[in-house]
Amino acid sequence: MPKRVLLVLPTRTYRAKAFLEAARRLQLEVVVASEESSTLGRLRPGSELVLDLADPTSAVGEIGERVDGLAVDAVVAADDGAVLAAAEISQRLGLTGSPPSAVAATRNKFLMRERLREAHVSQPRSWLWPGGEPPPAVELPAVIKPLDQAASRGVVRVDDRAQLLSAGERVRRALGDRTRRGAGPDLLVEEFIPGPEVAVEGLLRDGRLSVLAVYDKPEPLDGPFFEETVYTVPSELVPARRDQVTGSVEEAARALGLSQGALHAELRLGGPRPQVIDLASRTIGGRCSAVLRFRSGRSLEEIVLLAALGEELGDLELEPGTRGVMMMPIPRGGRLRSVAGRDRVLAQSGIDGVEMAIPLGGRVVPLPEGDRYLGFIFGHGEDAQQVNSLLRAAYRDLEIVIAD
């Protein structure tokens, strides 16, 4: 009998196709839980559950008797909006997974900061700014963040008190009135940490961290908005610094109480110790996982599914060579009218792929209000500098028209 996995997929996730393809390659049966009936096709009758993922307790309640009788061997979340519901369902089914309380800390940046502070993990100083109240007394420059967003949405650097006030109003307006009395959502204000930024892709099994990749981010991320562009692997950090980075991620995961599953962490390297900026209990976002090529031939999603099932993972070393992905910058808001030049770009040496994430005619919203990537370019080369240059040149060669 093939093993069966419950994939919890937010309707708007980029990650559905990659996880469904990974399950197919592993010959797994799949049950999909999402907020809406799937448009992906080819799912067996009865293999879909429509749940309110924004309310994990309600999601488990909506499943009711179906959860208790659901014969699945693992529950895997594909994105931030699914991780807490997946943790609650996994616990309800008695399956292996991180405690929901630990996963909840990854979905609330203030709670995460409190847990890391209690465990003396190196991180930026931070202050809570409750909705409807004056901003706290903070040291500037600082960074404003929503408590529960990803992909840099609502993240703004401010250099003075006036910018702090105006940015707070802008971010709350972008998020909408999601609180009582129209006060707007609570925000987090953090100390701005200068210096380069790296990311870590990892996998926890029984509390032990396997580092799958450390990504460099060759472009500076100094604000005022934090639109991520290029990631390259493997990292060019010296071994001692890389060990510091992975050690900080281990400390952070332990402080939050995470024990099982994928994690993705962001760290700043502006001081003697890496500073933990964020940690999510899921894989890297967007289509960026395609940049990882493992010696085993497995994709990142296959490795995550195998780990959830307690199976052997194979060789977790990356293939030789430097690879990179660009999350295409969004130059302006409007609608995506046309994209030309893809064949020309794909013919260039070192370019492996171009994928648009927004369909023609779709709405394009830049940061800090936006929450969708424009698209992705993949490439390879001799080193990170060459790959970064190739991706930048490829983006310039695309003729992207965005108009009202």
MIDREN-646445 format. One record per residue (C-alpha): residue in one letter; chain; x, y, z. Coordinates in nm, 4 decimals. Example, Ala and Ser with C-alpha at 12.3 -4.5 7.8 and 13.67 -1.06 7.14 Angstrom:
<rs>
   kevex   romar          X          Y          Z
       A       A     1.2300    -0.4500     0.7800
       S       A     1.3670    -0.1060     0.7140
</rs>
This chain:
<rs>
   kevex   romar          X          Y          Z
       M       A     0.0000     0.0000     0.0000
       P       A     0.1411     0.3430    -0.0874
       K       A     0.1755     0.5846     0.1993
       R       A    -0.0671     0.8756     0.2172
       V       A     0.0201     1.2376     0.2942
       L       A    -0.2126     1.5225     0.3851
       L       A    -0.0789     1.8353     0.2116
       V       A    -0.2090     2.1578     0.3635
       L       A    -0.1956     2.4090     0.0782
       P       A    -0.3189     2.7677     0.1061
       T       A    -0.5133     2.8541    -0.2081
       R       A    -0.2696     3.1312    -0.3069
       T       A     0.0525     2.9386    -0.2410
       Y       A     0.3231     2.9123    -0.5050
       R       A     0.4275     2.5808    -0.3555
       A       A     0.1377     2.3498    -0.4493
       K       A     0.2745     2.2282    -0.7824
       A       A     0.6191     2.1469    -0.6419
       F       A     0.4771     1.9437    -0.3510
       L       A     0.2226     1.7611    -0.5659
       E       A     0.4927     1.6712    -0.8203
       A       A     0.7194     1.5519    -0.5387
       A       A     0.4414     1.3287    -0.4022
       R       A     0.3816     1.1865    -0.7493
       R       A     0.7508     1.1058    -0.7981
       L       A     0.7549     0.9323    -0.4591
       Q       A     0.4366     0.7426    -0.5526
       L       A     0.2465     0.8734    -0.2531
       E       A    -0.1272     0.9064    -0.2203
       V       A    -0.2252     1.2655    -0.1499
       V       A    -0.5090     1.4336     0.0342
       V       A    -0.5171     1.8132    -0.0089
       A       A    -0.6584     2.0563     0.2481
       S       A    -0.7125     2.4149     0.1362
       E       A    -0.9513     2.7084     0.1745
       E       A    -1.1097     2.6405    -0.1641
       S       A    -1.1673     2.3407    -0.3846
       S       A    -0.8549     2.2672    -0.5877
       T       A    -0.8062     2.3975    -0.9378
       L       A    -0.5000     2.1775    -0.9819
       G       A    -0.6889     1.8794    -1.1239
       R       A    -0.6022     1.5114    -1.1231
       L       A    -0.6897     1.4641    -0.7548
       R       A    -0.8766     1.1478    -0.6658
       P       A    -1.2439     1.1859    -0.5688
       G       A    -1.2696     1.2380    -0.1945
       S       A    -0.9075     1.3542    -0.1667
       E       A    -0.9870     1.7204    -0.0993
       L       A    -1.0816     1.8946     0.2245
       V       A    -1.1989     2.2563     0.2287
       L       A    -1.0930     2.4187     0.5576
       D       A    -1.0560     2.7610     0.7148
       L       A    -0.6761     2.7643     0.7477
       A       A    -0.6820     3.1088     0.9082
       D       A    -0.8516     2.9523     1.2122
       P       A    -0.6578     2.6318     1.2931
       T       A    -0.8861     2.5289     1.5791
       S       A    -1.1869     2.5713     1.3546
       A       A    -1.0071     2.3841     1.0745
       V       A    -0.9646     2.0782     1.2933
       G       A    -1.3243     2.1097     1.4088
       E       A    -1.4484     2.1340     1.0495
       I       A    -1.2797     1.8057     0.9677
       G       A    -1.4544     1.6458     1.2649
       E       A    -1.5004     1.2747     1.2207
       R       A    -1.3040     1.2858     0.8969
       V       A    -0.9868     1.3663     1.0914
       D       A    -1.0357     1.0807     1.3326
       G       A    -1.0891     0.8382     1.0466
       L       A    -0.8406     0.9926     0.8037
       A       A    -0.5774     0.7307     0.7233
       V       A    -0.2762     0.9482     0.6533
       D       A     0.0857     0.8830     0.7472
       A       A     0.2036     1.2432     0.7608
       V       A     0.0806     1.6027     0.7466
       V       A     0.2916     1.8593     0.5605
       A       A     0.2293     2.2334     0.5235
       A       A     0.3425     2.4111     0.2097
       D       A     0.3393     2.7724     0.3247
       D       A     0.3104     3.0107     0.6201
       G       A    -0.0666     3.0230     0.6010
       A       A    -0.0862     2.6466     0.6500
       V       A     0.1720     2.5653     0.9161
       L       A    -0.0416     2.6133     1.2259
       A       A    -0.3424     2.4265     1.0871
       A       A    -0.1082     2.1437     0.9820
       A       A     0.0438     2.1286     1.3311
       E       A    -0.3010     2.1129     1.4946
       I       A    -0.4200     1.8412     1.2561
       S       A    -0.0994     1.6417     1.3003
       Q       A    -0.1375     1.6542     1.6776
       R       A    -0.5044     1.5531     1.6528
       L       A    -0.4074     1.2509     1.4409
       G       A    -0.1260     1.1527     1.6764
       L       A     0.1388     1.1969     1.4082
       T       A     0.4933     1.3228     1.4508
       G       A     0.5314     1.6991     1.4312
       S       A     0.6377     2.0119     1.6143
       P       A     0.3989     2.1216     1.8914
       P       A     0.1360     2.3727     1.7748
       S       A     0.2571     2.6146     2.0440
       A       A     0.6056     2.6120     1.8876
       V       A     0.4694     2.6591     1.5371
       A       A     0.2488     2.9439     1.6618
       A       A     0.5628     3.1278     1.7752
       T       A     0.6873     3.1288     1.4156
       R       A     0.3625     3.2970     1.3062
       N       A     0.3789     3.5834     1.5553
       K       A     0.6980     3.7864     1.5331
       F       A     0.6521     3.9445     1.8763
       L       A     0.6048     3.6050     2.0409
       M       A     0.9100     3.4782     1.8538
       R       A     1.1189     3.7698     1.9791
       E       A     1.0064     3.7021     2.3371
       R       A     1.0970     3.3320     2.3156
       L       A     1.4368     3.4059     2.1619
       R       A     1.5066     3.6759     2.4207
       E       A     1.4299     3.4379     2.7061
       A       A     1.6767     3.1880     2.5575
       H       A     1.9450     3.4579     2.5008
       V       A     1.9537     3.4010     2.1248
       S       A     2.1245     3.6871     1.9380
       Q       A     1.8592     3.8998     1.7649
       P       A     1.7613     4.2649     1.7118
       R       A     1.6115     4.4532     2.0017
       S       A     1.2390     4.4959     1.9498
       W       A     0.9318     4.6764     2.0772
       L       A     0.5601     4.6044     2.0377
       W       A     0.3518     4.8880     1.8921
       P       A    -0.0130     4.8103     1.9796
       G       A    -0.2821     4.9340     1.7432
       G       A    -0.4406     5.2618     1.8520
       E       A    -0.1470     5.3634     2.0730
       P       A     0.1442     5.6043     2.0172
       P       A     0.4626     5.4410     1.8897
       P       A     0.7061     5.3195     2.1556
       A       A     1.0307     5.4991     2.2318
       V       A     1.2745     5.3169     2.0038
       E       A     1.6311     5.3605     1.8888
       L       A     1.6594     5.4721     1.5283
       P       A     1.7072     5.3638     1.2568
       A       A     1.4479     5.0927     1.3063
       V       A     1.2344     4.8520     1.1041
       I       A     0.8542     4.8263     1.1252
       K       A     0.6999     4.4825     1.0644
       P       A     0.3550     4.3233     1.0788
       L       A     0.3420     4.0358     1.3250
       D       A     0.2264     3.7683     1.0818
       Q       A     0.3279     3.8529     0.7240
       A       A     0.5954     3.7062     0.4947
       A       A     0.7822     3.8001     0.1750
       S       A     0.8785     4.1393     0.3269
       R       A     0.5207     4.2643     0.3098
       G       A     0.4755     4.5679     0.5335
       V       A     0.8444     4.5795     0.6309
       V       A     0.9761     4.9379     0.6272
       R       A     1.2950     5.1003     0.7530
       V       A     1.2494     5.4346     0.9283
       D       A     1.5225     5.6826     1.0199
       D       A     1.3337     5.9377     1.2286
       R       A     1.0168     5.9810     1.4342
       A       A     0.8167     6.1326     1.1493
       Q       A     0.8974     5.8366     0.9242
       L       A     0.8016     5.6002     1.2056
       L       A     0.4554     5.7567     1.2340
       S       A     0.3884     5.7743     0.8594
       A       A     0.5200     5.4212     0.7948
       G       A     0.3056     5.2828     1.0755
       E       A    -0.0046     5.4406     0.9219
       R       A     0.0888     5.3100     0.5767
       V       A     0.1479     4.9533     0.6924
       R       A    -0.1731     4.9415     0.8951
       R       A    -0.3651     5.0783     0.5984
       A       A    -0.2151     4.8092     0.3736
       L       A    -0.3057     4.5327     0.6183
       G       A    -0.6602     4.6600     0.6652
       D       A    -0.8615     4.6915     0.9816
       R       A    -0.8331     4.3439     1.1286
       T       A    -0.8860     4.4424     1.4924
       R       A    -1.1584     4.5687     1.7197
       R       A    -1.2448     4.9395     1.7376
       G       A    -1.0663     5.0116     1.4087
       A       A    -0.7363     5.0593     1.5903
       G       A    -0.5417     4.8659     1.3277
       P       A    -0.3184     4.5646     1.3886
       D       A    -0.0307     4.5560     1.6322
       L       A     0.3116     4.6054     1.4757
       L       A     0.6649     4.5123     1.5732
       V       A     0.9421     4.7725     1.5709
       E       A     1.2933     4.6311     1.5554
       E       A     1.6413     4.7695     1.5741
       F       A     1.7882     4.7950     1.2223
       I       A     2.0881     4.5632     1.1895
       P       A     2.3255     4.6693     0.9105
       G       A     2.5354     4.4268     0.7107
       P       A     2.4858     4.1341     0.4748
       E       A     2.1969     3.8902     0.5084
       V       A     2.1918     3.5132     0.4626
       A       A     1.9226     3.2478     0.4777
       V       A     1.9288     2.8886     0.5976
       E       A     1.7255     2.5956     0.4684
       G       A     1.7014     2.3207     0.7272
       L       A     1.5212     2.0073     0.8345
       L       A     1.4455     1.9045     1.1922
       R       A     1.4107     1.5407     1.2914
       D       A     1.3612     1.4678     1.6620
       G       A     1.5051     1.8097     1.7399
       R       A     1.8240     1.7589     1.5389
       L       A     1.8902     2.0065     1.2608
       S       A     2.0203     1.9007     0.9200
       V       A     2.1321     2.2074     0.7241
       L       A     2.0329     2.1611     0.3616
       A       A     2.1658     2.4933     0.2311
       V       A     2.2960     2.8330     0.3351
       Y       A     2.2005     3.1013     0.0825
       D       A     2.3915     3.4227     0.0242
       K       A     2.2032     3.7400    -0.0671
       P       A     2.4546     3.9383    -0.2732
       E       A     2.2361     4.2495    -0.3035
       P       A     2.2293     4.4877    -0.0012
       L       A     1.9014     4.4982     0.1907
       D       A     1.9120     4.8387     0.3588
       G       A     1.5575     4.9640     0.2969
       P       A     1.3427     5.1627     0.3017
       F       A     1.1666     4.8502     0.1700
       F       A     1.3193     4.5031     0.1732
       E       A     1.2441     4.3544    -0.1658
       E       A     1.4528     4.0395    -0.1856
       T       A     1.6049     3.9732    -0.5251
       V       A     1.8920     3.7251    -0.5644
       Y       A     1.9734     3.4126    -0.3600
       T       A     2.2821     3.2055    -0.4433
       V       A     2.4043     2.8673    -0.3192
       P       A     2.6323     2.7415    -0.1837
       S       A     2.7237     3.0213     0.0559
       E       A     3.0679     3.1732     0.0220
       L       A     3.0944     3.2325     0.3973
       V       A     3.4157     3.1078     0.5552
       P       A     3.3558     2.7818     0.7485
       A       A     3.3799     2.9444     1.0924
       R       A     3.1178     3.2062     1.0050
       R       A     2.8925     2.9453     0.8460
       D       A     2.9147     2.7384     1.1650
       Q       A     2.8105     3.0456     1.3645
       V       A     2.5101     3.0916     1.1367
       T       A     2.3913     2.7315     1.1600
       G       A     2.4557     2.7297     1.5342
       S       A     2.2337     3.0362     1.5756
       V       A     1.9564     2.8663     1.3792
       E       A     1.9824     2.5577     1.6016
       E       A     1.9590     2.7772     1.9121
       A       A     1.6562     2.9589     1.7736
       A       A     1.4718     2.6400     1.6775
       R       A     1.5367     2.4966     2.0229
       A       A     1.4201     2.8182     2.1931
       L       A     1.0924     2.8090     1.9985
       G       A     1.0375     2.4411     2.0755
       L       A     1.0445     2.3219     1.7144
       S       A     1.1352     1.9563     1.6749
       Q       A     1.0158     1.8284     1.3352
       G       A     0.9916     1.9403     0.9766
       A       A     1.1246     2.2065     0.7440
       L       A     1.2521     2.5433     0.8565
       H       A     1.3712     2.8553     0.6780
       A       A     1.5657     3.1201     0.8699
       E       A     1.6954     3.4696     0.7893
       L       A     1.9987     3.6178     0.9653
       R       A     2.1988     3.9410     0.9538
       L       A     2.5785     3.9353     0.9813
       G       A     2.6522     4.2934     1.0835
       G       A     2.8176     4.2084     1.4149
       P       A     3.0369     3.9480     1.5819
       R       A     2.7389     3.7148     1.6246
       P       A     2.4745     3.6398     1.3599
       Q       A     2.1437     3.8067     1.4438
       V       A     1.8299     3.5986     1.3878
       I       A     1.5838     3.8098     1.1878
       D       A     1.3150     3.5496     1.1249
       L       A     1.2476     3.1764     1.1387
       A       A     0.9602     2.9994     0.9648
       S       A     0.8480     2.6387     1.0064
       R       A     0.8264     2.5745     0.6305
       T       A     1.0481     2.5629     0.3232
       I       A     1.1750     2.8652     0.1306
       G       A     0.8969     3.0635    -0.0358
       G       A     0.7986     3.1205    -0.3943
       R       A     0.9594     2.8936    -0.6513
       C       A     1.3053     2.9424    -0.5004
       S       A     1.3419     2.5774    -0.3964
       A       A     1.4119     2.4913    -0.7617
       V       A     1.7614     2.6365    -0.7152
       L       A     1.8560     2.3480    -0.4843
       R       A     2.0006     2.0442    -0.6647
       F       A     2.0916     1.7553    -0.4333
       R       A     2.3343     1.4751    -0.5165
       S       A     2.0586     1.2236    -0.4451
       G       A     1.8530     1.3659    -0.7305
       R       A     1.5742     1.4450    -0.4845
       S       A     1.4017     1.7830    -0.4793
       L       A     1.3658     1.9800    -0.1573
       E       A     0.9968     1.8903    -0.1468
       E       A     1.0708     1.5187    -0.1836
       I       A     1.3167     1.5400     0.1058
       V       A     1.0584     1.7159     0.3249
       L       A     0.7941     1.4533     0.2453
       L       A     1.0331     1.1644     0.3100
       A       A     1.1351     1.3178     0.6430
       A       A     0.7713     1.3576     0.7474
       L       A     0.7172     0.9883     0.6709
       G       A     1.0262     0.8847     0.8681
       E       A     1.1974     0.7499     0.5548
       E       A     1.5643     0.7570     0.4560
       L       A     1.6562     1.0865     0.2927
       G       A     1.9541     0.9920     0.0788
       D       A     2.2503     1.2226     0.0135
       L       A     2.1707     1.5738     0.1381
       E       A     2.4803     1.7353    -0.0161
       L       A     2.4228     1.9868    -0.2924
       E       A     2.5538     1.9161    -0.6394
       P       A     2.8794     2.0978    -0.7267
       G       A     2.8575     2.4445    -0.8759
       T       A     2.6937     2.7752    -0.7919
       R       A     2.3262     2.8327    -0.8642
       G       A     2.0999     3.1269    -0.8081
       V       A     1.7454     3.2531    -0.8302
       M       A     1.6185     3.6050    -0.8789
       M       A     1.2822     3.7128    -0.7479
       M       A     1.2076     3.9707    -1.0163
       P       A     1.1810     4.3245    -0.8794
       I       A     0.8468     4.4986    -0.9248
       P       A     0.9174     4.8436    -1.0725
       R       A     0.5650     4.9835    -1.0351
       G       A     0.2056     4.8945    -0.9605
       G       A    -0.0581     4.8228    -1.2225
       R       A    -0.1482     4.5231    -1.4349
       L       A     0.0945     4.2925    -1.6102
       R       A     0.0266     4.3640    -1.9777
       S       A     0.3040     4.1713    -2.1556
       V       A     0.6321     3.9858    -2.1120
       A       A     0.8614     3.9590    -2.4148
       G       A     1.2135     3.8302    -2.4628
       R       A     1.1881     3.5041    -2.2690
       D       A     1.3214     3.2910    -2.5557
       R       A     1.6157     3.5280    -2.5967
       V       A     1.6913     3.5155    -2.2237
       L       A     1.6625     3.1362    -2.2073
       A       A     1.9124     3.1064    -2.4936
       Q       A     2.1780     3.2816    -2.2844
       S       A     2.4512     3.0638    -2.1349
       G       A     2.3964     3.0087    -1.7633
       I       A     2.0224     3.0839    -1.7587
       D       A     1.8173     2.7796    -1.6622
       G       A     1.4622     2.9063    -1.6454
       V       A     1.2186     3.1980    -1.6380
       E       A     0.8822     3.1654    -1.4611
       M       A     0.6226     3.4373    -1.4228
       A       A     0.4173     3.4200    -1.1030
       I       A     0.1499     3.6716    -1.2022
       P       A    -0.0644     3.5960    -1.5094
       L       A    -0.1083     3.8453    -1.7914
       G       A    -0.3704     4.0928    -1.6825
       G       A    -0.3035     4.0189    -1.3181
       R       A    -0.2603     4.2929    -1.0601
       V       A     0.0994     4.3845    -0.9708
       V       A     0.1537     4.5530    -0.6331
       P       A     0.5019     4.6599    -0.5179
       L       A     0.6234     4.6546    -0.1585
       P       A     0.5430     4.7354     0.1108
       E       A     0.1764     4.6735     0.0226
       G       A     0.2345     4.3801    -0.2132
       D       A     0.2498     4.0138    -0.1175
       R       A     0.3140     3.8429    -0.4524
       Y       A     0.6328     3.7941    -0.6519
       L       A     0.6396     3.9015    -1.0153
       G       A     0.8358     3.5950    -1.1234
       F       A     1.1621     3.4019    -1.0977
       I       A     1.4794     3.3637    -1.3042
       F       A     1.7144     3.0695    -1.2427
       G       A     2.0806     3.0466    -1.3381
       H       A     2.4167     2.8859    -1.2730
       G       A     2.7817     2.9856    -1.3014
       E       A     3.1308     2.9661    -1.1583
       D       A     3.0671     3.1771    -0.8488
       A       A     2.8054     3.3953    -0.6791
       Q       A     2.9266     3.7160    -0.8435
       Q       A     2.8929     3.5674    -1.1922
       V       A     2.5511     3.4187    -1.1182
       N       A     2.4261     3.7484    -0.9765
       S       A     2.5462     3.9314    -1.2878
       L       A     2.3822     3.6746    -1.5188
       L       A     2.0484     3.7010    -1.3404
       R       A     2.0589     4.0806    -1.3371
       A       A     2.1366     4.0910    -1.7105
       A       A     1.8574     3.8431    -1.7848
       Y       A     1.6062     4.0551    -1.5967
       R       A     1.7125     4.3653    -1.7896
       D       A     1.6676     4.1765    -2.1170
       L       A     1.3073     4.0855    -2.0383
       E       A     1.0588     4.3364    -2.1749
       I       A     0.8033     4.3548    -1.8962
       V       A     0.5159     4.5975    -1.9423
       I       A     0.3123     4.6987    -1.6383
       A       A     0.0434     4.9593    -1.6963
       D       A    -0.2740     5.0863    -1.5315
</rs>
